[in-house]
Amino acid sequence: MNEADSLIRTLPDAERSEHLRALAGLINHLWFTLQSPIVRQYGNLDPDGDYFRGQASKQGMAE
C-alpha cells in the first residue's frame, strides 16, 4: 500500500485524486474488517496503542 501511495502521488492531479480516494477506501475497509476486531480483542497488538494511551493520560492530567 505504501508503494501504491508513492506511485499514485506521481500521477497528474485529476488522476491522482481518484486513485487516492480508492486507496483510502481500501485502507479503511482493511482496518474495519481485519485490524480493528483484532486490536479490540488483543489491545497489546495495537501499533499506536501506547501513543494514544499516553495522550489520554496527558489529557486526564490537564483537566
N, CA, C and O atoms as a DFTB+ gen file, in Angstrom:
252 C
 N C O
     1  1       0.816      -1.184       0.000
     2  2       0.000       0.000       0.000
     3  2       0.863       1.253       0.000
     4  3       0.518       2.252      -0.631
     5  1       1.979       1.197       0.705
     6  2       2.875       2.356       0.699
     7  2       3.438       2.601      -0.692
     8  3       3.570       3.745      -1.127
     9  1       3.770       1.518      -1.387
    10  2       4.283       1.669      -2.747
    11  2       3.207       2.235      -3.667
    12  3       3.493       3.073      -4.521
    13  1       1.968       1.776      -3.490
    14  2       0.865       2.286      -4.301
    15  2       0.690       3.781      -4.049
    16  3       0.500       4.554      -4.988
    17  1       0.756       4.186      -2.785
    18  2       0.611       5.597      -2.441
    19  2       1.706       6.425      -3.111
    20  3       1.431       7.480      -3.684
    21  1       2.942       5.944      -3.037
    22  2       4.061       6.677      -3.655
    23  2       3.868       6.803      -5.165
    24  3       4.113       7.860      -5.748
    25  1       3.434       5.728      -5.777
    26  2       3.208       5.742      -7.219
    27  2       2.054       6.662      -7.600
    28  3       2.152       7.431      -8.556
    29  1       0.968       6.580      -6.850
    30  2      -0.210       7.412      -7.128
    31  2       0.145       8.888      -7.029
    32  3      -0.346       9.697      -7.816
    33  1       0.972       9.238      -6.091
    34  2       1.317      10.658      -5.902
    35  2       2.155      11.223      -7.041
    36  3       2.370      12.433      -7.098
    37  1       2.629      10.382      -7.944
    38  2       3.357      10.875      -9.114
    39  2       2.427      11.171     -10.285
    40  3       2.862      11.734     -11.289
    41  1       1.154      10.800     -10.171
    42  2       0.195      10.992     -11.262
    43  2      -0.258      12.445     -11.350
    44  3      -0.133      13.192     -10.380
    45  1      -0.778      12.848     -12.496
    46  2      -1.345      14.187     -12.623
    47  2      -2.520      14.360     -11.650
    48  3      -3.178      13.386     -11.285
    49  1      -2.773      15.600     -11.237
    50  2      -3.787      15.898     -10.223
    51  2      -5.128      15.214     -10.462
    52  3      -5.667      14.590      -9.548
    53  1      -5.671      15.315     -11.653
    54  2      -7.000      14.771     -11.935
    55  2      -7.043      13.254     -11.695
    56  3      -8.004      12.738     -11.125
    57  1      -6.028      12.570     -12.122
    58  2      -5.956      11.118     -11.941
    59  2      -5.638      10.756     -10.494
    60  3      -6.198       9.806      -9.947
    61  1      -4.761      11.497      -9.894
    62  2      -4.296      11.213      -8.529
    63  2      -5.448      11.199      -7.536
    64  3      -5.543      10.294      -6.707
    65  1      -6.307      12.176      -7.611
    66  2      -7.398      12.304      -6.665
    67  2      -8.278      11.056      -6.639
    68  3      -8.613      10.551      -5.567
    69  1      -8.643      10.570      -7.792
    70  2      -9.494       9.378      -7.898
    71  2      -8.803       8.157      -7.292
    72  3      -9.424       7.384      -6.563
    73  1      -7.528       7.991      -7.593
    74  2      -6.793       6.829      -7.097
    75  2      -6.519       6.921      -5.597
    76  3      -6.541       5.906      -4.901
    77  1      -6.264       8.121      -5.098
    78  2      -6.055       8.281      -3.656
    79  2      -7.330       7.956      -2.885
    80  3      -7.271       7.337      -1.823
    81  1      -8.483       8.369      -3.413
    82  2      -9.765       8.022      -2.773
    83  2      -9.951       6.512      -2.742
    84  3     -10.389       5.962      -1.732
    85  1      -9.624       5.842      -3.833
    86  2      -9.760       4.385      -3.893
    87  2      -8.816       3.720      -2.893
    88  3      -9.214       2.776      -2.211
    89  1      -7.580       4.191      -2.796
    90  2      -6.625       3.625      -1.848
    91  2      -7.096       3.866      -0.414
    92  3      -7.000       2.974       0.428
    93  1      -7.593       5.048      -0.139
    94  2      -8.116       5.339       1.204
    95  2      -9.290       4.421       1.534
    96  3      -9.412       3.953       2.667
    97  1     -10.150       4.161       0.558
    98  2     -11.258       3.238       0.776
    99  2     -10.775       1.835       1.093
   100  3     -11.342       1.160       1.952
   101  1      -9.739       1.392       0.409
   102  2      -9.159       0.073       0.658
   103  2      -8.583      -0.005       2.070
   104  3      -8.822      -0.972       2.792
   105  1      -7.836       1.001       2.452
   106  2      -7.229       1.024       3.788
   107  2      -8.322       1.034       4.852
   108  3      -8.226       0.327       5.855
   109  1      -9.355       1.831       4.630
   110  2     -10.486       1.901       5.554
   111  2     -11.148       0.527       5.695
   112  3     -11.440       0.083       6.806
   113  1     -11.380      -0.133       4.575
   114  2     -12.007      -1.450       4.584
   115  2     -11.148      -2.457       5.350
   116  3     -11.660      -3.221       6.167
   117  1      -9.859      -2.454       5.087
   118  2      -8.961      -3.376       5.787
   119  2      -8.947      -3.117       7.289
   120  3      -8.946      -4.056       8.085
   121  1      -8.937      -1.849       7.672
   122  2      -8.914      -1.524       9.099
   123  2     -10.179      -2.047       9.785
   124  3     -10.094      -2.740      10.799
   125  1     -11.340      -1.720       9.237
   126  2     -12.578      -2.072       9.925
   127  2     -12.940      -3.547       9.837
   128  3     -13.659      -4.044      10.705
   129  1     -12.471      -4.264       8.823
   130  2     -12.819      -5.673       8.720
   131  2     -11.760      -6.611       9.285
   132  3     -12.081      -7.731       9.682
   133  1     -10.514      -6.177       9.327
   134  2      -9.447      -7.057       9.804
   135  2      -8.768      -6.556      11.074
   136  3      -8.790      -7.230      12.104
   137  1      -8.174      -5.390      10.997
   138  2      -7.329      -4.938      12.095
   139  2      -8.130      -4.512      13.324
   140  3      -7.763      -4.870      14.444
   141  1      -9.187      -3.773      13.146
   142  2      -9.947      -3.272      14.284
   143  2     -10.466      -4.384      15.190
   144  3     -10.284      -4.294      16.404
   145  1     -11.110      -5.438      14.654
   146  2     -11.567      -6.509      15.546
   147  2     -10.418      -7.200      16.291
   148  3     -10.577      -7.585      17.449
   149  1      -9.286      -7.354      15.644
   150  2      -8.134      -7.986      16.297
   151  2      -7.611      -7.093      17.412
   152  3      -7.311      -7.573      18.505
   153  1      -7.501      -5.800      17.141
   154  2      -6.983      -4.862      18.141
   155  2      -7.951      -4.760      19.317
   156  3      -7.518      -4.631      20.462
   157  1      -9.255      -4.816      19.050
   158  2     -10.220      -4.781      20.155
   159  2     -10.042      -5.996      21.064
   160  3     -10.125      -5.885      22.287
   161  1      -9.798      -7.144      20.459
   162  2      -9.655      -8.366      21.242
   163  2      -8.284      -8.445      21.917
   164  3      -8.169      -8.901      23.055
   165  1      -7.247      -7.997      21.206
   166  2      -5.876      -8.074      21.715
   167  2      -5.250      -6.677      21.668
   168  3      -4.495      -6.355      20.751
   169  1      -5.573      -5.865      22.658
   170  2      -5.122      -4.471      22.686
   171  2      -3.620      -4.288      22.607
   172  3      -3.146      -3.257      22.131
   173  1      -2.864      -5.278      23.067
   174  2      -1.404      -5.154      23.028
   175  2      -0.864      -5.223      21.595
   176  3       0.310      -4.929      21.372
   177  1      -1.694      -5.605      20.627
   178  2      -1.259      -5.649      19.232
   179  2      -1.464      -4.320      18.503
   180  3      -1.077      -4.181      17.343
   181  1      -2.067      -3.353      19.177
   182  2      -2.309      -2.052      18.553
   183  2      -0.991      -1.313      18.385
   184  3      -0.361      -0.954      19.380
   185  1      -0.553      -1.072      17.133
   186  2       0.747      -0.420      16.927
   187  2       0.782       1.007      17.453
   188  3       1.863       1.533      17.718
   189  1      -0.372       1.646      17.612
   190  2      -0.422       3.024      18.109
   191  2      -0.960       3.099      19.534
   192  3      -1.148       4.191      20.069
   193  1      -1.204       1.957      20.143
   194  2      -1.828       1.928      21.461
   195  2      -1.086       2.727      22.507
   196  3      -1.702       3.498      23.243
   197  1       0.220       2.564      22.590
   198  2       1.000       3.290      23.595
   199  2       0.874       4.787      23.395
   200  3       0.732       5.537      24.361
   201  1       0.926       5.220      22.158
   202  2       0.824       6.658      21.868
   203  2      -0.524       7.203      22.336
   204  3      -0.584       8.222      23.023
   205  1      -1.606       6.514      21.959
   206  2      -2.932       7.021      22.303
   207  2      -3.231       6.885      23.785
   208  3      -3.919       7.737      24.348
   209  1      -2.737       5.843      24.431
   210  2      -2.909       5.740      25.881
   211  2      -2.163       6.874      26.563
   212  3      -2.640       7.427      27.554
   213  1      -0.995       7.223      26.037
   214  2      -0.229       8.343      26.580
   215  2      -0.952       9.664      26.403
   216  3      -0.925      10.512      27.295
   217  1      -1.596       9.845      25.264
   218  2      -2.352      11.073      25.010
   219  2      -3.529      11.165      25.970
   220  3      -3.823      12.241      26.491
   221  1      -4.201      10.050      26.207
   222  2      -5.357      10.044      27.102
   223  2      -4.937      10.387      28.525
   224  3      -5.637      11.127      29.216
   225  1      -3.806       9.860      28.967
   226  2      -3.365      10.160      30.331
   227  2      -2.914      11.617      30.452
   228  3      -3.097      12.231      31.503
   229  1      -2.331      12.175      29.399
   230  2      -1.941      13.596      29.427
   231  2      -3.173      14.485      29.509
   232  3      -3.176      15.481      30.232
   233  1      -4.228      14.125      28.766
   234  2      -5.465      14.912      28.800
   235  2      -6.100      14.827      30.175
   236  3      -6.630      15.817      30.679
   237  1      -6.050      13.656      30.781
   238  2      -6.614      13.479      32.124
   239  2      -5.904      14.346      33.146
   240  3      -6.531      14.870      34.066
   241  1      -4.589      14.498      32.985
   242  2      -3.813      15.319      33.912
   243  2      -4.120      16.802      33.714
   244  3      -4.087      17.573      34.672
   245  1      -4.416      17.203      32.483
   246  2      -4.663      18.612      32.174
   247  2      -6.011      19.080      32.715
   248  3      -6.219      20.274      32.929
   249  1      -6.915      18.149      32.932
   250  2      -8.275      18.543      33.361
   251  2      -8.362      18.772      34.817
   252  3      -9.432      19.107      35.327
